[in-house]
């Protein structure tokens, strides 16, 4: 019986050791599960943060693309305005040259065909007065508002 007693003691020691190891392993497993849960929470937090960041980046990208499109549109609008202004100025210059001849013909009898400096000066002053007065009258008639806000 002493032989069984010794074996029982050894077996009970082994069982106790196994229980201790199992308890230690269980503690390790619980600690690892806690770490894993913490890491999973960190990962979820980072994923949410990345989603928010991606949304913000997409919003910024959309705004930038809208701004670049608007600037492109502004460029073409400004180009059209400049072409229109140039065309109007060119036709205005052509009209001025034509009216110059008419004014010279009208003033020729008054100036008695003298082509001196005084006569050219009088014609230039007359045309300058017309160039100032006519746009003012046309602006009031056509009710054109100036772009002084820009």
SVG drawing of the C-alpha trace seen along z (x, -y; Angstrom):
<svg xmlns="http://www.w3.org/2000/svg" viewBox="-32 -131 38 133">
<polyline fill="none" stroke="black" stroke-width="0.4" points="0.0,0.0 2.9,-2.3 3.6,-2.0 0.1,-3.3 0.5,-6.0 3.7,-7.2 2.1,-7.1 -0.9,-8.9 1.3,-11.6 3.2,-11.9 0.0,-12.0 -1.5,-14.6 1.7,-16.7 1.5,-16.4 -2.2,-17.3 -1.4,-20.3 1.4,-21.3 -1.0,-20.9 -3.6,-23.0 -1.0,-25.7 0.2,-25.7 -3.4,-25.7 -4.2,-28.6 -1.1,-30.4 -2.0,-29.7 -5.6,-30.9 -4.2,-34.1 -2.0,-34.5 -4.9,-33.8 -7.1,-36.4 -4.3,-38.9 -3.8,-38.2 -7.5,-38.5 -7.5,-41.9 -4.6,-43.1 -6.3,-41.8 -9.5,-43.6 -7.5,-46.8 -5.7,-46.4 -9.0,-45.7 -10.5,-48.9 -7.4,-50.8 -7.7,-49.3 -11.5,-50.2 -10.7,-53.7 -8.0,-54.1 -10.3,-52.8 -13.0,-55.3 -10.4,-58.0 -9.2,-57.0 -12.7,-57.0 -13.3,-60.5 -9.9,-61.6 -10.8,-60.1 -14.2,-61.8 -12.5,-65.1 -9.9,-64.5 -12.7,-63.8 -14.5,-67.0 -11.3,-69.0 -10.6,-67.3 -14.1,-68.1 -13.7,-71.8 -10.4,-72.0 -11.7,-70.6 -14.7,-73.0 -12.3,-75.9 -10.1,-74.8 -13.2,-74.5 -14.4,-77.9 -11.0,-79.4 -11.0,-77.8 -14.5,-79.2 -13.4,-82.6 -10.4,-82.5 -12.6,-81.8 -15.2,-84.4 -12.5,-87.0 -11.0,-86.0 -14.5,-86.5 -14.8,-89.8 -11.4,-90.9 -12.2,-89.8 -15.5,-91.7 -13.7,-94.8 -11.0,-94.6 -13.7,-94.2 -15.7,-97.2 -12.5,-99.3 -11.4,-98.3 -14.8,-99.3 -14.8,-102.4 -11.4,-103.4 -12.7,-102.6 -15.8,-104.8 -13.6,-107.6 -11.5,-107.6 -14.6,-107.7 -16.1,-110.5 -12.8,-112.4 -13.3,-112.8 -16.9,-113.9 -15.9,-116.4 -13.1,-117.8 -15.5,-118.1 -18.0,-119.9 -15.4,-122.3 -13.6,-122.9 -15.9,-125.8 -15.7,-127.4 -11.9,-127.2 -11.7,-128.2 -9.5,-125.3 -6.6,-126.5 -4.6,-123.5 -2.6,-125.3 -1.9,-124.2 -4.8,-126.2 -7.3,-124.4 -6.0,-121.0 -6.1,-122.1 -9.7,-123.2 -10.7,-119.9 -8.9,-117.9 -10.6,-119.9 -14.0,-119.4 -13.5,-115.6 -12.2,-115.4 -15.4,-117.2 -17.5,-114.7 -15.5,-111.8 -16.3,-113.0 -19.9,-114.1 -21.3,-111.3 -20.3,-108.3 -21.8,-110.2 -25.1,-110.7 -25.1,-107.1 -24.5,-105.8 -27.4,-107.6 -29.7,-106.7 -28.7,-103.0 -28.7,-102.9 -25.3,-101.2 -23.9,-100.7 -20.1,-100.8 -18.1,-97.9 -16.5,-99.9 -17.1,-97.1 -14.4,-94.9"/>
</svg>
